[in-house]
Amino acid sequence: LKLLTDNDFIKWNINKTNYSYQHEIKDSALRSKFLETTFIFDYVWYGEFSVDESQFETLEKSMNKFGNMVSNEK
């Protein structure tokens, strides 16, 4: 969220949800990757699912790709 805010894709607010933020992201590819990234986070964090090393590496690549998209889109 910080990267998205810093790069003017969203306006951060403590009361907003990921659902709210997705509507602010105009670029469809970036929005799609945002939804994928938040799904992964929610699944692991709130679902309390364990992630092994192999899964972590795959998820890390996905998260890094999103971060790179945000940084390079501007």
Backbone bond lengths (Angstrom), bond angles and torsions (degrees), N, CA, C in turn:
res aa  C-N    CA-C-N  psi(-1)  N-CA   C-N-CA  omega(-1)  CA-C   N-CA-C  phi
1 L - - - 1.444 - - 1.527 110.20 -
2 K 1.325 115.14 -36.11 1.464 118.15 179.11 1.525 111.03 -63.60
3 L 1.321 117.30 -45.04 1.471 119.90 178.20 1.524 111.21 -61.27
4 L 1.319 116.37 -42.27 1.461 119.83 179.46 1.526 111.25 -63.67
5 T 1.321 116.44 -39.96 1.465 120.98 177.92 1.519 110.85 -68.38
6 D 1.331 116.59 -47.49 1.465 121.01 -178.87 1.520 112.34 -59.89
7 N 1.335 116.39 -28.89 1.465 121.06 -178.43 1.528 112.51 -101.45
8 D 1.325 115.95 15.34 1.474 123.53 173.75 1.528 115.08 61.80
9 F 1.323 117.15 31.57 1.461 120.10 174.55 1.524 111.43 -88.59
10 I 1.337 115.79 -27.86 1.461 120.98 179.42 1.526 108.91 -140.04
11 K 1.306 114.82 164.13 1.467 121.72 170.50 1.520 106.36 -109.72
12 W 1.331 116.82 110.74 1.455 121.17 -176.77 1.513 110.88 -69.39
13 N 1.329 115.11 141.44 1.453 122.34 174.02 1.520 107.63 -152.19
14 I 1.309 116.39 136.93 1.466 121.28 -176.21 1.531 112.42 -58.74
15 N 1.326 117.84 -26.78 1.463 121.42 -176.47 1.529 114.18 -90.18
16 K 1.317 117.23 -3.36 1.465 119.92 -178.86 1.520 111.18 -84.22
17 T 1.314 114.99 152.68 1.463 122.19 176.17 1.522 109.31 -107.03
18 N 1.323 116.20 169.83 1.464 119.52 175.07 1.523 110.46 -60.05
19 Y 1.326 116.41 -33.29 1.461 121.13 176.94 1.533 109.86 -61.21
20 S 1.320 116.91 -41.00 1.467 120.92 178.07 1.527 110.72 -64.83
21 Y 1.316 115.88 -44.37 1.462 120.06 -177.58 1.524 112.35 -64.52
22 Q 1.318 117.37 -36.29 1.467 118.75 -176.79 1.523 111.21 -59.61
23 H 1.313 117.81 -31.48 1.462 121.62 -179.20 1.526 112.63 -75.35
24 E 1.314 116.59 -17.08 1.466 120.53 178.12 1.526 111.88 -85.13
25 I 1.310 117.62 -21.98 1.464 121.86 -177.02 1.525 108.47 -82.26
26 K 1.321 115.76 110.60 1.475 121.36 -174.84 1.532 112.94 -76.52
27 D 1.316 116.99 -38.01 1.466 121.57 -177.71 1.532 109.41 -70.65
28 S 1.324 116.89 120.03 1.470 120.70 -174.23 1.532 112.51 -65.65
29 A 1.316 118.40 -37.36 1.470 120.62 179.28 1.529 110.20 -67.05
30 L 1.315 116.41 -41.87 1.465 120.83 178.61 1.527 110.40 -67.17
31 R 1.322 117.00 -40.89 1.468 120.84 177.73 1.523 110.76 -62.03
32 S 1.316 116.68 -43.19 1.457 121.49 179.28 1.527 111.08 -61.53
33 K 1.319 116.87 -44.06 1.470 121.19 179.54 1.534 110.32 -68.29
34 F 1.333 117.53 -34.82 1.465 121.40 175.16 1.525 110.34 -61.17
35 L 1.320 116.83 -46.20 1.458 120.93 179.71 1.526 111.21 -63.41
36 E 1.319 116.95 -41.02 1.469 121.03 177.11 1.527 110.59 -62.16
37 T 1.314 116.23 -45.13 1.459 121.66 -178.50 1.524 111.82 -65.00
38 T 1.328 117.31 -43.90 1.462 119.67 179.78 1.521 110.93 -69.18
39 F 1.317 117.66 -32.65 1.466 120.59 176.10 1.528 110.23 -62.59
40 I 1.323 116.24 -46.02 1.466 121.07 179.22 1.532 109.92 -59.68
41 F 1.330 116.02 -48.41 1.455 119.69 -179.40 1.527 111.09 -59.39
42 D 1.317 116.48 -49.83 1.474 120.68 -179.27 1.521 111.63 -60.21
43 Y 1.314 116.20 -41.92 1.463 121.67 -178.17 1.526 111.17 -61.83
44 V 1.331 115.70 -45.51 1.470 120.18 -177.13 1.531 111.05 -78.87
45 W 1.329 117.60 -46.83 1.463 120.77 -174.67 1.526 112.49 -71.77
46 Y 1.325 115.53 -54.76 1.467 118.73 -175.32 1.530 112.55 -83.43
47 G 1.322 116.19 -26.31 1.454 119.56 177.03 1.512 112.49 -81.80
48 E 1.330 115.31 -10.18 1.457 122.56 179.17 1.528 112.24 53.43
49 F 1.331 115.40 42.12 1.453 120.92 178.07 1.516 109.62 -90.04
50 S 1.294 115.57 139.84 1.462 120.84 176.45 1.520 109.28 -78.34
51 V 1.315 114.92 147.72 1.462 121.43 178.82 1.516 107.37 -124.93
52 D 1.334 115.99 126.00 1.460 118.30 178.10 1.534 109.55 -83.42
53 E 1.309 116.61 176.60 1.470 121.13 -174.59 1.526 112.17 -60.53
54 S 1.307 117.11 -42.41 1.460 121.22 -179.65 1.533 110.95 -63.86
55 Q 1.315 116.42 -45.19 1.467 120.72 178.57 1.530 110.26 -64.42
56 F 1.325 116.24 -40.42 1.452 120.58 179.29 1.526 111.04 -59.01
57 E 1.325 116.65 -45.30 1.465 120.54 -179.34 1.522 110.99 -61.19
58 T 1.327 117.40 -40.50 1.464 121.39 178.10 1.523 110.85 -65.15
59 L 1.328 115.95 -45.49 1.462 120.50 -179.85 1.521 111.64 -67.05
60 E 1.316 116.47 -37.77 1.460 120.58 178.92 1.528 110.50 -62.19
61 K 1.323 116.91 -41.31 1.464 120.81 178.62 1.535 110.52 -61.91
62 S 1.323 116.15 -41.41 1.458 120.82 178.94 1.527 111.02 -64.06
63 M 1.322 116.30 -44.51 1.472 120.82 179.04 1.532 110.71 -64.00
64 N 1.323 116.98 -42.59 1.462 120.75 178.87 1.522 111.66 -64.57
65 K 1.325 116.72 -37.29 1.464 120.82 177.86 1.528 109.71 -61.87
66 F 1.324 116.40 -42.71 1.458 119.89 177.81 1.528 110.36 -62.53
67 G 1.319 117.27 -46.58 1.463 121.07 178.61 1.518 111.94 -58.04
68 N 1.322 116.44 -41.20 1.467 120.74 178.26 1.518 111.03 -66.93
69 M 1.323 117.34 -38.87 1.466 120.71 177.68 1.535 110.48 -60.71
70 V 1.311 116.21 -44.49 1.460 120.60 -179.08 1.516 110.35 -63.58
71 S 1.310 116.85 -44.67 1.471 121.49 -177.70 1.518 112.38 -68.78
72 N 1.332 117.23 -32.30 1.462 120.51 -175.14 1.523 114.40 -95.11
73 E 1.315 118.37 -12.08 1.457 121.63 -177.09 1.528 112.94 -73.55
74 K 1.302 116.14 -28.53 1.459 120.11 -172.35 1.504 112.20 -69.17
